[in-house]
Amino acid sequence: MLTLTYVLLWLAMVAYLVHLVYGGRWVGRVATSTTAIGWGLLTRGLVKRGLAAGHWPLTNRYEFALCFVWAIVTVYLLLEASWHERRAGAFVLAMALLVATYAVTRPADERAVAPLLPALRSVWLQVHVLTAMVGYGAFGVAAGLGLMRLVRRSSPGEGEQEERLPPGVEIERTMERAVALGFPWLTLSILTGAIWAQKAWGRYWGWDPKEIWALVTWLWYLLIMHVRPLRRWRGRRLAGLVMAGFGVVLFTFVGVPWLVRTVRLESLHGF
């Protein structure tokens, strides 16, 4: 499932790059179709995995990485359909492939379908992880658009590169829409996680490393939401903040568990 999806996403990114550099409506359609096929295969695989396990496939790092990729691609395809713009595809799929590469390198024992542990059998946990998935997916799309904005020079009309990319203002507006989509979902994830923590461990907040970095992520995107109206933070600065925010997201997802294992910090979070 993942291997074929992974290959298709790489092929789609290459097709999007060809469309970006050389144009051609048919190349853009091939890129979108390939992405949609990869999305369909990933969706089918996630459904089959969930049915085999008897629960939502969101209970370890491998499963969440798959759903993370699914969310990025889903948000992007919806964005492409509403924006009628394919030139962002290569940049956004680069973010999806970053997460997918992590997923394909997970060990076999983590990729195996396993029954849900009793401590994880809570509807609040499922809602907590599902909302995080949607928020992270939107932030992945925003980061791809941020990369696109950084590639584009500040002054329009300077060279051939500018003609290949949408106007900077248009990229920023769409990037801000993606951030605005992800922020409430991240907020819901933290709130539902607190409710689940109260039911599972008897406290809403315990300054667990994962909780701390979830808060850091939330504060980072809150900062973005507040500085975006300021003129001096427009353009490449805002795009840089958005890309750095996605770096914080990835560290919260991948870096914190690694830090917990390496430094032997106490944490109740499995991923």
Secondary structure, DSSP 8 states (H G I E B T S, - for coil): -HHHHHHHHHHHHHHHHHHHHH--HHHHHHHHHHHHHHHHHHHHHHHHHHHHHTS-S-SSHHHHHHHHHHHHHHHHHHHHHHHT--TTHHHHHHHHHHHHHHHHTS-HHHHS-----GGG--HHHHHHHHHHHHHHHHHHHHHHHHHHHHHS-SSTTSSHHHHHS--HHHHHHHHHHHHHHHHHHHHHHHHHHHHHHHHHHS-S----HHHHHHHHHHHHHHHHHHHTTSGGGTTHHHHHHHHHHHHHHHIIIIIHHHHHHHHT-------
